[in-house]
Amino acid sequence: MPAPDLARAAARLEAEVGKAVVGQRGPVAELLAALLAGGHVLLEGVPGVAKTLLAKTLARALDLRFGRIQFTPDLMPADVLGTSVFRADRGEFELRRGPIFTEVLLADEVNRTPPKTQAALLEAMEEGQATIDGQRQPLPDVFFVIATQNPLEYEGTYPLPEAQTDRFLMKIRIDYPAAEEEAEILRRAAAGFQAHDLAAAGVAAVLSRDDLLALRARARALPAAPPLVDYVARLVRASRELPRARLGASPRAGVGLLAAARARAALRGAEWLDPDDVKALAAPVLRHRLVLRPEAELEGATPEDLVRELLEGVEVPR
């Protein structure tokens, strides 16, 4: 797909999502980049800022099968993956697949369930398959996990293990809308908009699964000059040497940052990767992988501070 067509496709998707979701242009662009890069995302924000609505609208605009799992403290891995049930009438076991077998999976409030159940997503996110009763079951070729979580300081939550968070390509922050955006939300509500009725809002499929796969292929093929690849490597390695970091980014983070930056460049219609694409996605790709030292947390430092330190300290290729 030519670059201009790719940029137009991205604009159509963003416009369609905008029929239901007011504002949040930055998070929407990051979500599209993650989808194109073949990764998964963790949406973090307080209740009521349209995290669930954003996931549902994106799936509808792409004409992809949508599934939702409401994560609760009593949820078990089999509730996510499925299980084999004995059929007495046939004298054999029958596989009953769980809700994970879909194309866009909303793992809603993923940090409200214990780590044992959170871990049920690990194999699916990394390998595109699920093992049920010892049998490997492939997932669809388009499998995109959008997990939502409330900030960890809220009661009744379980922090995601580092092995789990590293499987997410991006952690995207959903903040409160700006004043005019919030007024527009209320105007739409007054006019009868219902978040559960996207058809009434006029949200329709503007791209197909085949279109999405073509977009992904285009993003993967975008040229990345050796100095740009080296820049990503130096950023990731430097993250492990930050004085205020207890844990830096993994090699998987470097692969993800390169893929996400390529996707961003493709979405804006560029013919090659630019350092600004890497810098623009450094925070969502790295923020959940950088763990602060206790003394840095006491000083009020955040992962975003470490990302800024990285970007300021690592020389940009010319």
MARVO-974655 format. One record per residue (C-alpha): residue in one letter; z, y, x. Coordinates in nm, 3 decimals. Each point is the difference from the previous one (the first is absolute). Example, Ala and Ser with C-alpha at 12.3 -4.5 7.8 and 13.67 -1.06 7.14 Angstrom:
// MARVO-974655
<r><res>A</res><z>0.780</z><y>-0.450</y><x>1.230</x></r>
<r><res>S</res><z>-0.066</z><y>0.344</y><x>0.137</x></r>
This chain:
// MARVO-974655
<r><res>M</res><z>0.000</z><y>0.000</y><x>0.000</x></r>
<r><res>P</res><z>-0.100</z><y>0.336</y><x>0.152</x></r>
<r><res>A</res><z>0.280</z><y>0.241</y><x>0.090</x></r>
<r><res>P</res><z>-0.086</z><y>0.259</y><x>-0.270</x></r>
<r><res>D</res><z>0.004</z><y>-0.273</y><x>-0.265</x></r>
<r><res>L</res><z>0.339</z><y>-0.115</y><x>0.125</x></r>
<r><res>A</res><z>0.139</z><y>0.352</y><x>-0.023</x></r>
<r><res>R</res><z>-0.138</z><y>0.036</y><x>-0.353</x></r>
<r><res>A</res><z>0.154</z><y>-0.333</y><x>-0.101</x></r>
<r><res>A</res><z>0.338</z><y>0.118</y><x>0.130</x></r>
<r><res>A</res><z>-0.033</z><y>0.326</y><x>-0.193</x></r>
<r><res>R</res><z>-0.082</z><y>-0.192</y><x>-0.320</x></r>
<r><res>L</res><z>0.306</z><y>-0.219</y><x>0.046</x></r>
<r><res>E</res><z>0.228</z><y>0.296</y><x>0.063</x></r>
<r><res>A</res><z>-0.139</z><y>0.180</y><x>-0.305</x></r>
<r><res>E</res><z>0.055</z><y>-0.306</y><x>-0.220</x></r>
<r><res>V</res><z>0.358</z><y>-0.043</y><x>0.121</x></r>
<r><res>G</res><z>0.053</z><y>0.370</y><x>-0.068</x></r>
<r><res>K</res><z>-0.063</z><y>-0.058</y><x>-0.371</x></r>
<r><res>A</res><z>0.342</z><y>-0.166</y><x>-0.018</x></r>
<r><res>V</res><z>0.188</z><y>0.109</y><x>0.312</x></r>
<r><res>V</res><z>0.052</z><y>0.373</y><x>0.048</x></r>
<r><res>G</res><z>0.002</z><y>0.123</y><x>0.359</x></r>
<r><res>Q</res><z>0.114</z><y>-0.239</y><x>0.275</x></r>
<r><res>R</res><z>-0.333</z><y>0.045</y><x>0.179</x></r>
<r><res>G</res><z>0.147</z><y>-0.087</y><x>0.339</x></r>
<r><res>P</res><z>0.156</z><y>-0.329</y><x>-0.115</x></r>
<r><res>V</res><z>-0.317</z><y>-0.090</y><x>-0.194</x></r>
<r><res>A</res><z>-0.216</z><y>0.053</y><x>0.311</x></r>
<r><res>E</res><z>0.241</z><y>-0.208</y><x>0.209</x></r>
<r><res>L</res><z>-0.001</z><y>-0.275</y><x>-0.262</x></r>
<r><res>L</res><z>-0.380</z><y>-0.013</y><x>0.004</x></r>
<r><res>A</res><z>-0.005</z><y>-0.015</y><x>0.380</x></r>
<r><res>A</res><z>0.245</z><y>-0.292</y><x>-0.005</x></r>
<r><res>L</res><z>-0.208</z><y>-0.181</y><x>-0.260</x></r>
<r><res>L</res><z>-0.318</z><y>0.048</y><x>0.201</x></r>
<r><res>A</res><z>0.174</z><y>-0.115</y><x>0.319</x></r>
<r><res>G</res><z>0.108</z><y>-0.323</y><x>-0.172</x></r>
<r><res>G</res><z>0.371</z><y>0.075</y><x>0.027</x></r>
<r><res>H</res><z>0.291</z><y>0.024</y><x>-0.241</x></r>
<r><res>V</res><z>0.218</z><y>0.298</y><x>-0.085</x></r>
<r><res>L</res><z>0.360</z><y>0.078</y><x>-0.075</x></r>
<r><res>L</res><z>0.043</z><y>0.295</y><x>-0.237</x></r>
<r><res>E</res><z>0.336</z><y>0.168</y><x>0.025</x></r>
<r><res>G</res><z>0.132</z><y>0.262</y><x>-0.236</x></r>
<r><res>V</res><z>0.267</z><y>0.073</y><x>-0.256</x></r>
<r><res>P</res><z>-0.051</z><y>-0.135</y><x>-0.353</x></r>
<r><res>G</res><z>-0.249</z><y>0.180</y><x>-0.220</x></r>
<r><res>V</res><z>-0.251</z><y>0.132</y><x>0.254</x></r>
<r><res>A</res><z>-0.293</z><y>-0.220</y><x>-0.116</x></r>
<r><res>K</res><z>0.015</z><y>-0.282</y><x>0.256</x></r>
<r><res>T</res><z>-0.075</z><y>-0.267</y><x>-0.260</x></r>
<r><res>L</res><z>-0.257</z><y>0.215</y><x>-0.179</x></r>
<r><res>L</res><z>-0.186</z><y>0.057</y><x>0.328</x></r>
<r><res>A</res><z>-0.027</z><y>-0.375</y><x>0.067</x></r>
<r><res>K</res><z>-0.119</z><y>-0.081</y><x>-0.354</x></r>
<r><res>T</res><z>-0.255</z><y>0.281</y><x>-0.001</x></r>
<r><res>L</res><z>-0.149</z><y>-0.098</y><x>0.335</x></r>
<r><res>A</res><z>-0.044</z><y>-0.361</y><x>-0.113</x></r>
<r><res>R</res><z>-0.174</z><y>0.112</y><x>-0.320</x></r>
<r><res>A</res><z>-0.230</z><y>0.240</y><x>0.186</x></r>
<r><res>L</res><z>-0.105</z><y>-0.289</y><x>0.227</x></r>
<r><res>D</res><z>-0.033</z><y>-0.255</y><x>-0.283</x></r>
<r><res>L</res><z>0.240</z><y>-0.232</y><x>0.179</x></r>
<r><res>R</res><z>0.244</z><y>-0.243</y><x>-0.158</x></r>
<r><res>F</res><z>0.345</z><y>0.157</y><x>-0.009</x></r>
<r><res>G</res><z>0.330</z><y>-0.183</y><x>0.012</x></r>
<r><res>R</res><z>0.354</z><y>0.129</y><x>0.000</x></r>
<r><res>I</res><z>0.325</z><y>-0.158</y><x>0.109</x></r>
<r><res>Q</res><z>0.321</z><y>0.180</y><x>-0.087</x></r>
<r><res>F</res><z>0.232</z><y>-0.086</y><x>0.288</x></r>
<r><res>T</res><z>0.359</z><y>-0.057</y><x>-0.111</x></r>
<r><res>P</res><z>0.311</z><y>-0.143</y><x>0.171</x></r>
<r><res>D</res><z>-0.044</z><y>-0.338</y><x>-0.175</x></r>
<r><res>L</res><z>-0.373</z><y>-0.043</y><x>0.076</x></r>
<r><res>M</res><z>-0.080</z><y>-0.322</y><x>0.189</x></r>
<r><res>P</res><z>-0.294</z><y>-0.074</y><x>0.237</x></r>
<r><res>A</res><z>-0.150</z><y>-0.240</y><x>-0.257</x></r>
<r><res>D</res><z>-0.012</z><y>0.288</y><x>-0.248</x></r>
<r><res>V</res><z>-0.235</z><y>0.174</y><x>0.242</x></r>
<r><res>L</res><z>-0.207</z><y>-0.289</y><x>0.137</x></r>
<r><res>G</res><z>0.007</z><y>-0.254</y><x>-0.280</x></r>
<r><res>T</res><z>0.097</z><y>-0.367</y><x>0.001</x></r>
<r><res>S</res><z>-0.116</z><y>-0.351</y><x>-0.085</x></r>
<r><res>V</res><z>0.104</z><y>-0.125</y><x>-0.343</x></r>
<r><res>F</res><z>-0.003</z><y>-0.369</y><x>-0.097</x></r>
<r><res>R</res><z>-0.223</z><y>-0.069</y><x>-0.302</x></r>
<r><res>A</res><z>0.142</z><y>-0.309</y><x>-0.170</x></r>
<r><res>D</res><z>-0.306</z><y>-0.033</y><x>-0.224</x></r>
<r><res>R</res><z>-0.223</z><y>-0.042</y><x>0.305</x></r>
<r><res>G</res><z>0.252</z><y>-0.150</y><x>0.239</x></r>
<r><res>E</res><z>-0.076</z><y>0.256</y><x>0.272</x></r>
<r><res>F</res><z>0.109</z><y>0.332</y><x>0.138</x></r>
<r><res>E</res><z>-0.183</z><y>0.317</y><x>-0.101</x></r>
<r><res>L</res><z>-0.004</z><y>0.314</y><x>0.209</x></r>
<r><res>R</res><z>0.107</z><y>0.306</y><x>-0.190</x></r>
<r><res>R</res><z>-0.093</z><y>0.301</y><x>0.206</x></r>
<r><res>G</res><z>0.229</z><y>0.298</y><x>0.009</x></r>
<r><res>P</res><z>-0.090</z><y>0.365</y><x>-0.049</x></r>
<r><res>I</res><z>-0.082</z><y>0.040</y><x>0.370</x></r>
<r><res>F</res><z>-0.343</z><y>-0.151</y><x>-0.073</x></r>
<r><res>T</res><z>-0.172</z><y>0.324</y><x>-0.091</x></r>
<r><res>E</res><z>-0.201</z><y>0.270</y><x>0.177</x></r>
<r><res>V</res><z>0.225</z><y>0.306</y><x>-0.018</x></r>
<r><res>L</res><z>0.364</z><y>-0.104</y><x>-0.004</x></r>
<r><res>L</res><z>0.268</z><y>0.252</y><x>-0.087</x></r>
<r><res>A</res><z>0.327</z><y>-0.120</y><x>0.152</x></r>
<r><res>D</res><z>0.213</z><y>0.242</y><x>-0.197</x></r>
<r><res>E</res><z>0.335</z><y>0.102</y><x>0.151</x></r>
<r><res>V</res><z>-0.036</z><y>-0.262</y><x>0.271</x></r>
<r><res>N</res><z>0.328</z><y>0.107</y><x>0.160</x></r>
<r><res>R</res><z>0.198</z><y>-0.100</y><x>-0.309</x></r>
<r><res>T</res><z>-0.037</z><y>-0.371</y><x>0.077</x></r>
<r><res>P</res><z>0.170</z><y>-0.191</y><x>0.284</x></r>
<r><res>P</res><z>-0.186</z><y>-0.065</y><x>0.330</x></r>
<r><res>K</res><z>-0.059</z><y>-0.367</y><x>-0.091</x></r>
<r><res>T</res><z>-0.229</z><y>0.106</y><x>-0.284</x></r>
<r><res>Q</res><z>-0.148</z><y>0.294</y><x>0.190</x></r>
<r><res>A</res><z>-0.111</z><y>-0.253</y><x>0.262</x></r>
<r><res>A</res><z>-0.215</z><y>-0.178</y><x>-0.259</x></r>
<r><res>L</res><z>-0.257</z><y>0.274</y><x>0.062</x></r>
<r><res>L</res><z>-0.019</z><y>-0.046</y><x>0.378</x></r>
<r><res>E</res><z>-0.259</z><y>-0.280</y><x>0.022</x></r>
<r><res>A</res><z>-0.211</z><y>0.149</y><x>-0.278</x></r>
<r><res>M</res><z>-0.014</z><y>0.343</y><x>0.164</x></r>
<r><res>E</res><z>-0.073</z><y>-0.130</y><x>0.348</x></r>
<r><res>E</res><z>-0.227</z><y>-0.299</y><x>-0.063</x></r>
<r><res>G</res><z>-0.142</z><y>0.046</y><x>-0.351</x></r>
<r><res>Q</res><z>0.148</z><y>-0.325</y><x>-0.124</x></r>
<r><res>A</res><z>0.316</z><y>-0.140</y><x>-0.157</x></r>
<r><res>T</res><z>0.165</z><y>-0.335</y><x>0.071</x></r>
<r><res>I</res><z>0.135</z><y>-0.169</y><x>-0.312</x></r>
<r><res>D</res><z>0.173</z><y>-0.336</y><x>0.030</x></r>
<r><res>G</res><z>-0.163</z><y>-0.051</y><x>0.339</x></r>
<r><res>Q</res><z>-0.352</z><y>0.078</y><x>-0.124</x></r>
<r><res>R</res><z>-0.186</z><y>0.308</y><x>0.120</x></r>
<r><res>Q</res><z>-0.162</z><y>0.198</y><x>-0.278</x></r>
<r><res>P</res><z>-0.253</z><y>0.272</y><x>0.092</x></r>
<r><res>L</res><z>0.032</z><y>0.344</y><x>-0.153</x></r>
<r><res>P</res><z>-0.300</z><y>0.209</y><x>-0.116</x></r>
<r><res>D</res><z>-0.219</z><y>0.160</y><x>0.268</x></r>
<r><res>V</res><z>0.128</z><y>0.335</y><x>-0.125</x></r>
<r><res>F</res><z>0.379</z><y>-0.019</y><x>0.006</x></r>
<r><res>F</res><z>0.187</z><y>0.328</y><x>0.018</x></r>
<r><res>V</res><z>0.378</z><y>0.026</y><x>-0.023</x></r>
<r><res>I</res><z>0.148</z><y>0.329</y><x>-0.113</x></r>
<r><res>A</res><z>0.376</z><y>-0.032</y><x>0.027</x></r>
<r><res>T</res><z>0.222</z><y>0.276</y><x>-0.132</x></r>
<r><res>Q</res><z>0.353</z><y>0.075</y><x>0.100</x></r>
<r><res>N</res><z>0.263</z><y>0.259</y><x>-0.070</x></r>
<r><res>P</res><z>0.161</z><y>0.168</y><x>0.300</x></r>
<r><res>L</res><z>0.251</z><y>-0.229</y><x>0.168</x></r>
<r><res>E</res><z>0.296</z><y>0.227</y><x>-0.072</x></r>
<r><res>Y</res><z>-0.026</z><y>-0.095</y><x>-0.367</x></r>
<r><res>E</res><z>0.247</z><y>-0.261</y><x>-0.125</x></r>
<r><res>G</res><z>-0.102</z><y>-0.359</y><x>-0.063</x></r>
<r><res>T</res><z>-0.270</z><y>-0.025</y><x>0.265</x></r>
<r><res>Y</res><z>-0.061</z><y>-0.237</y><x>0.292</x></r>
<r><res>P</res><z>-0.155</z><y>0.149</y><x>0.316</x></r>
<r><res>L</res><z>-0.329</z><y>-0.171</y><x>0.083</x></r>
<r><res>P</res><z>0.023</z><y>-0.213</y><x>0.316</x></r>
<r><res>E</res><z>-0.201</z><y>0.129</y><x>0.296</x></r>
<r><res>A</res><z>-0.226</z><y>-0.308</y><x>-0.017</x></r>
<r><res>Q</res><z>-0.085</z><y>0.097</y><x>-0.356</x></r>
<r><res>T</res><z>-0.060</z><y>0.370</y><x>0.058</x></r>
<r><res>D</res><z>-0.230</z><y>-0.072</y><x>0.295</x></r>
<r><res>R</res><z>-0.238</z><y>-0.180</y><x>-0.239</x></r>
<r><res>F</res><z>-0.062</z><y>0.325</y><x>-0.184</x></r>
<r><res>L</res><z>-0.279</z><y>0.202</y><x>0.154</x></r>
<r><res>M</res><z>0.144</z><y>0.324</y><x>-0.136</x></r>
<r><res>K</res><z>0.315</z><y>0.138</y><x>-0.149</x></r>
<r><res>I</res><z>-0.109</z><y>0.280</y><x>-0.231</x></r>
<r><res>R</res><z>0.246</z><y>0.257</y><x>-0.126</x></r>
<r><res>I</res><z>-0.035</z><y>0.121</y><x>-0.358</x></r>
<r><res>D</res><z>0.177</z><y>0.334</y><x>-0.040</x></r>
<r><res>Y</res><z>0.069</z><y>0.215</y><x>-0.303</x></r>
<r><res>P</res><z>-0.309</z><y>0.185</y><x>-0.124</x></r>
<r><res>A</res><z>-0.056</z><y>0.368</y><x>0.066</x></r>
<r><res>A</res><z>0.096</z><y>0.245</y><x>-0.276</x></r>
<r><res>E</res><z>-0.351</z><y>0.037</y><x>-0.142</x></r>
<r><res>E</res><z>-0.058</z><y>-0.376</y><x>0.019</x></r>
<r><res>E</res><z>0.321</z><y>-0.067</y><x>-0.190</x></r>
<r><res>A</res><z>-0.106</z><y>0.252</y><x>-0.265</x></r>
<r><res>E</res><z>-0.334</z><y>-0.185</y><x>-0.031</x></r>
<r><res>I</res><z>0.185</z><y>-0.329</y><x>-0.046</x></r>
<r><res>L</res><z>0.191</z><y>0.153</y><x>-0.289</x></r>
<r><res>R</res><z>-0.317</z><y>0.150</y><x>-0.149</x></r>
<r><res>R</res><z>-0.163</z><y>-0.343</y><x>0.003</x></r>
<r><res>A</res><z>0.309</z><y>-0.159</y><x>-0.154</x></r>
<r><res>A</res><z>-0.002</z><y>0.266</y><x>-0.273</x></r>
<r><res>A</res><z>-0.367</z><y>-0.079</y><x>-0.066</x></r>
<r><res>G</res><z>0.084</z><y>-0.367</y><x>-0.054</x></r>
<r><res>F</res><z>-0.054</z><y>-0.165</y><x>0.341</x></r>
<r><res>Q</res><z>0.171</z><y>-0.340</y><x>0.023</x></r>
<r><res>A</res><z>0.040</z><y>-0.156</y><x>0.345</x></r>
<r><res>H</res><z>-0.034</z><y>-0.352</y><x>-0.144</x></r>
<r><res>D</res><z>-0.335</z><y>0.078</y><x>-0.167</x></r>
<r><res>L</res><z>-0.244</z><y>0.073</y><x>0.283</x></r>
<r><res>A</res><z>-0.300</z><y>-0.069</y><x>-0.222</x></r>
<r><res>A</res><z>0.099</z><y>0.290</y><x>-0.224</x></r>
<r><res>A</res><z>0.025</z><y>0.219</y><x>0.309</x></r>
<r><res>G</res><z>-0.363</z><y>-0.083</y><x>0.076</x></r>
<r><res>V</res><z>0.069</z><y>-0.198</y><x>0.317</x></r>
<r><res>A</res><z>-0.290</z><y>-0.240</y><x>0.056</x></r>
<r><res>A</res><z>-0.136</z><y>-0.218</y><x>0.279</x></r>
<r><res>V</res><z>-0.213</z><y>0.205</y><x>0.236</x></r>
<r><res>L</res><z>-0.036</z><y>-0.262</y><x>0.276</x></r>
<r><res>S</res><z>-0.023</z><y>-0.378</y><x>-0.005</x></r>
<r><res>R</res><z>0.152</z><y>-0.265</y><x>0.226</x></r>
<r><res>D</res><z>-0.333</z><y>-0.031</y><x>0.182</x></r>
<r><res>D</res><z>-0.004</z><y>0.377</y><x>0.052</x></r>
<r><res>L</res><z>0.348</z><y>-0.017</y><x>0.148</x></r>
<r><res>L</res><z>-0.096</z><y>-0.281</y><x>0.238</x></r>
<r><res>A</res><z>-0.304</z><y>0.204</y><x>0.111</x></r>
<r><res>L</res><z>0.225</z><y>0.300</y><x>0.060</x></r>
<r><res>R</res><z>0.234</z><y>-0.213</y><x>0.210</x></r>
<r><res>A</res><z>-0.289</z><y>-0.131</y><x>0.208</x></r>
<r><res>R</res><z>-0.121</z><y>0.356</y><x>0.058</x></r>
<r><res>A</res><z>0.347</z><y>0.110</y><x>0.113</x></r>
<r><res>R</res><z>0.035</z><y>-0.294</y><x>0.239</x></r>
<r><res>A</res><z>-0.340</z><y>0.077</y><x>0.153</x></r>
<r><res>L</res><z>0.080</z><y>0.367</y><x>0.068</x></r>
<r><res>P</res><z>-0.032</z><y>0.062</y><x>0.376</x></r>
<r><res>A</res><z>0.325</z><y>0.057</y><x>0.189</x></r>
<r><res>A</res><z>-0.057</z><y>0.132</y><x>0.353</x></r>
<r><res>P</res><z>0.208</z><y>-0.163</y><x>0.277</x></r>
<r><res>P</res><z>0.205</z><y>0.320</y><x>0.058</x></r>
<r><res>L</res><z>0.101</z><y>-0.005</y><x>-0.368</x></r>
<r><res>V</res><z>0.104</z><y>-0.364</y><x>0.019</x></r>
<r><res>D</res><z>0.198</z><y>0.079</y><x>0.315</x></r>
<r><res>Y</res><z>0.164</z><y>0.294</y><x>-0.181</x></r>
<r><res>V</res><z>0.129</z><y>-0.232</y><x>-0.273</x></r>
<r><res>A</res><z>0.129</z><y>-0.244</y><x>0.262</x></r>
<r><res>R</res><z>0.181</z><y>0.279</y><x>0.186</x></r>
<r><res>L</res><z>0.161</z><y>0.126</y><x>-0.320</x></r>
<r><res>V</res><z>0.132</z><y>-0.345</y><x>-0.088</x></r>
<r><res>R</res><z>0.129</z><y>-0.069</y><x>0.351</x></r>
<r><res>A</res><z>0.161</z><y>0.343</y><x>0.025</x></r>
<r><res>S</res><z>0.187</z><y>-0.068</y><x>-0.326</x></r>
<r><res>R</res><z>0.198</z><y>-0.271</y><x>0.179</x></r>
<r><res>E</res><z>0.110</z><y>0.243</y><x>0.270</x></r>
<r><res>L</res><z>0.133</z><y>0.276</y><x>-0.223</x></r>
<r><res>P</res><z>0.364</z><y>0.071</y><x>0.094</x></r>
<r><res>R</res><z>0.106</z><y>0.028</y><x>-0.364</x></r>
<r><res>A</res><z>-0.174</z><y>-0.322</y><x>-0.113</x></r>
<r><res>R</res><z>0.180</z><y>-0.335</y><x>-0.009</x></r>
<r><res>L</res><z>-0.322</z><y>-0.176</y><x>-0.101</x></r>
<r><res>G</res><z>-0.356</z><y>0.117</y><x>0.051</x></r>
<r><res>A</res><z>-0.330</z><y>-0.101</y><x>-0.156</x></r>
<r><res>S</res><z>-0.144</z><y>-0.350</y><x>0.038</x></r>
<r><res>P</res><z>-0.352</z><y>-0.096</y><x>0.113</x></r>
<r><res>R</res><z>-0.070</z><y>-0.064</y><x>-0.370</x></r>
<r><res>A</res><z>0.076</z><y>0.368</y><x>-0.058</x></r>
<r><res>G</res><z>-0.267</z><y>0.098</y><x>0.253</x></r>
<r><res>V</res><z>-0.259</z><y>-0.221</y><x>-0.166</x></r>
<r><res>G</res><z>0.097</z><y>0.145</y><x>-0.336</x></r>
<r><res>L</res><z>-0.012</z><y>0.361</y><x>0.116</x></r>
<r><res>L</res><z>-0.349</z><y>-0.048</y><x>0.143</x></r>
<r><res>A</res><z>-0.122</z><y>-0.167</y><x>-0.321</x></r>
<r><res>A</res><z>0.156</z><y>0.266</y><x>-0.221</x></r>
<r><res>A</res><z>-0.141</z><y>0.285</y><x>0.209</x></r>
<r><res>R</res><z>-0.346</z><y>-0.157</y><x>-0.021</x></r>
<r><res>A</res><z>0.036</z><y>-0.026</y><x>-0.376</x></r>
<r><res>R</res><z>0.101</z><y>0.365</y><x>-0.026</x></r>
<r><res>A</res><z>-0.297</z><y>0.106</y><x>0.209</x></r>
<r><res>A</res><z>-0.233</z><y>-0.208</y><x>-0.216</x></r>
<r><res>L</res><z>0.146</z><y>0.144</y><x>-0.320</x></r>
<r><res>R</res><z>-0.072</z><y>0.355</y><x>0.113</x></r>
<r><res>G</res><z>-0.359</z><y>-0.097</y><x>0.082</x></r>
<r><res>A</res><z>0.031</z><y>0.011</y><x>0.380</x></r>
<r><res>E</res><z>-0.227</z><y>-0.203</y><x>0.227</x></r>
<r><res>W</res><z>0.269</z><y>-0.068</y><x>0.261</x></r>
<r><res>L</res><z>0.376</z><y>0.002</y><x>0.048</x></r>
<r><res>D</res><z>0.167</z><y>0.328</y><x>0.091</x></r>
<r><res>P</res><z>0.350</z><y>0.059</y><x>0.151</x></r>
<r><res>D</res><z>0.095</z><y>0.195</y><x>-0.313</x></r>
<r><res>D</res><z>-0.043</z><y>-0.318</y><x>-0.205</x></r>
<r><res>V</res><z>0.253</z><y>-0.176</y><x>0.222</x></r>
<r><res>K</res><z>0.243</z><y>0.292</y><x>-0.010</x></r>
<r><res>A</res><z>-0.028</z><y>0.038</y><x>-0.379</x></r>
<r><res>L</res><z>0.107</z><y>-0.361</y><x>-0.063</x></r>
<r><res>A</res><z>0.252</z><y>-0.040</y><x>0.282</x></r>
<r><res>A</res><z>0.296</z><y>0.081</y><x>-0.226</x></r>
<r><res>P</res><z>-0.076</z><y>-0.238</y><x>-0.291</x></r>
<r><res>V</res><z>-0.092</z><y>-0.282</y><x>0.241</x></r>
<r><res>L</res><z>0.293</z><y>0.044</y><x>0.239</x></r>
<r><res>R</res><z>0.290</z><y>0.150</y><x>-0.198</x></r>
<r><res>H</res><z>0.130</z><y>-0.333</y><x>-0.130</x></r>
<r><res>R</res><z>-0.036</z><y>-0.171</y><x>0.338</x></r>
<r><res>L</res><z>0.202</z><y>0.245</y><x>0.209</x></r>
<r><res>V</res><z>0.373</z><y>-0.072</y><x>-0.013</x></r>
<r><res>L</res><z>0.233</z><y>0.276</y><x>0.113</x></r>
<r><res>R</res><z>0.295</z><y>-0.048</y><x>0.229</x></r>
<r><res>P</res><z>0.334</z><y>0.049</y><x>-0.180</x></r>
<r><res>E</res><z>0.076</z><y>0.317</y><x>0.191</x></r>
<r><res>A</res><z>-0.338</z><y>0.145</y><x>-0.096</x></r>
<r><res>E</res><z>0.069</z><y>-0.073</y><x>-0.366</x></r>
<r><res>L</res><z>0.336</z><y>0.175</y><x>0.027</x></r>
<r><res>E</res><z>-0.183</z><y>0.303</y><x>0.137</x></r>
<r><res>G</res><z>-0.220</z><y>0.002</y><x>-0.311</x></r>
<r><res>A</res><z>-0.321</z><y>-0.119</y><x>0.167</x></r>
<r><res>T</res><z>-0.264</z><y>-0.177</y><x>-0.210</x></r>
<r><res>P</res><z>-0.293</z><y>-0.233</y><x>0.080</x></r>
<r><res>E</res><z>-0.230</z><y>0.294</y><x>-0.076</x></r>
<r><res>D</res><z>0.167</z><y>0.189</y><x>0.284</x></r>
<r><res>L</res><z>-0.086</z><y>-0.288</y><x>0.234</x></r>
<r><res>V</res><z>-0.362</z><y>-0.003</y><x>-0.117</x></r>
<r><res>R</res><z>-0.029</z><y>0.374</y><x>0.066</x></r>
<r><res>E</res><z>0.151</z><y>-0.054</y><x>0.343</x></r>
<r><res>L</res><z>-0.259</z><y>-0.268</y><x>0.068</x></r>
<r><res>L</res><z>-0.294</z><y>0.212</y><x>-0.108</x></r>
<r><res>E</res><z>0.121</z><y>0.293</y><x>0.208</x></r>
<r><res>G</res><z>0.070</z><y>-0.211</y><x>0.308</x></r>
<r><res>V</res><z>-0.310</z><y>-0.224</y><x>0.020</x></r>
<r><res>E</res><z>-0.312</z><y>0.171</y><x>0.126</x></r>
<r><res>V</res><z>-0.289</z><y>0.012</y><x>-0.245</x></r>
<r><res>P</res><z>-0.339</z><y>-0.115</y><x>0.137</x></r>
<r><res>R</res><z>-0.267</z><y>0.269</y><x>0.022</x></r>
